[in-house]
Amino acid sequence: MTTPTPRELALDALVRVESGAYANVLLPQLLRSSAMEQRERAQTTELVYGTLRRRRSLDALLEPVLDRDLDDLDAPVRAALRLGVYQLVEDVAPHAAVGETVGALGRVAPRAKGFVNAVLRRVAALGPPWLWPEGDSVEAVGIRTSMPDWIVARLFDDLGVDDGTAALELANAPAALTLRVNPRRSRVADVAEELAATGANVERGALLPDALVVRGGGDPGQIAAVADGRATPQDQGSQAVAAAVGAMPGDRVLEIGAAPGGKSTALAEAMDDRGSVVAVDAHAGRLDLVQRAAARLGLGAVFPVAADGRHLPLRPGSFDRVLVDAPCSGFGVLRRRPEARWRIQPDAVAELAVLQRELLLSAAALVRPGGRLVYSVCTLTRAETIDVDDWARRALPELTVERPPGEPWRAWGRGALLLPQAAGTDGMYLLILSRPPERHN
């Protein structure tokens, strides 16, 4: 069996994602099962993620030169057109962008090669420069940033045009690999030196100095420090949320919404693996990811539990720290989940906000006197952040608010919002509450 070319594998991945697969899960599996060299893997990743992110922009160039709707085309043909146009707007030479994409399509839809070749050549004749719509209208920004109009409108309403546009633009920039070093197994400086020796560019994090931002390091799963449990891929925003929990050795900690385990294992590391982290998730199948993450890092304090976070069979007041890592619309992590912008529906935000309040109410009852409750979501909408805080102020008056982190976080209600453009991280919201200690007469 011959090794697929980057465009052939990218085309296969794009078709599967359109059928419901998740790019961040599917693509690593496809790459690891191939015999591609690292350079080809990086090219394939860039083609897949870039094409998914830029779909609306690409369609805006395709639609005027097509004599039929894109939705009427077979999935491989549609994917090949978008893949080819993506390369054109990224300044790949037209003969390569068109010819090699058509060649990749020949393995799955040979009779469509002539059609795709003709359409891509029509698009190639349009630029560069590519004439994107100008101005700050929702539609113009939506086409330029390749976002559905409703997402653009919501972020304009919630953040303002300037901040909303900047967040949307950053969602189309590839995210650098960020590592959290396991302090029980290594030192940050040692891992940084080891990575630099392989030719990777390594910088300390702008948000957390112990985070390592790595470029050119290759497949995260193949990095030695990750494979042997000395480091874990985790964005600085998520690392900061875990740090805000303030877990100490010997604590009893609960995380609601724990899969795939990044924050649960960060909590256990902060506790020096002494105490317990009860990692709850409603999806039993995803808890295997938590278990595998803990095993790779050599952590015995993480205990995965499949349960509905709204109805937990746990004793009230029995945890020192509780983290509600709530399901959300994910507007802060769109660069990592490129297809999510096309899948989430407008009414999902309000539905998720209801779930978030229910989880927070359930979690609050489990915090002991003197304990801490942290609410976090990786999104930017007012409904899931400041409005949840307003509700908590009324529904949980017995809890007091703790000081939120300072810059580059911004005050947002009683909590703090981290915009993606503030430090080049995922977007996050954080609210830190505590239950006052019992008074003894």
QUITA-V906328 format. One record per helix or strand of 3 or more residues. SS is the DSSP state (H for helix, E for strand). FROM is the first residue (numbers start at 1). TO is the last residue. Records with the same first field share a line. If there is no record, write none. Layout:
SS: FROM-TO ; FROM-TO
This chain:
H: 6-18 ; 23-32 ; 38-53 ; 55-65 ; 70-72 ; 75-89 ; 94-105 ; 110-124 ; 138-145 ; 149-159 ; 161-170 ; 188-197 ; 220-222 ; 224-227 ; 236-245 ; 262-270 ; 284-296 ; 331-333 ; 340-343 ; 348-364 ; 382-384 ; 386-395 ; 420-423
E: 177-181 ; 201-204 ; 212-215 ; 231-233 ; 252-256 ; 276-281 ; 302-306 ; 319-325 ; 367-377 ; 399-401 ; 410-412 ; 415-418 ; 428-435
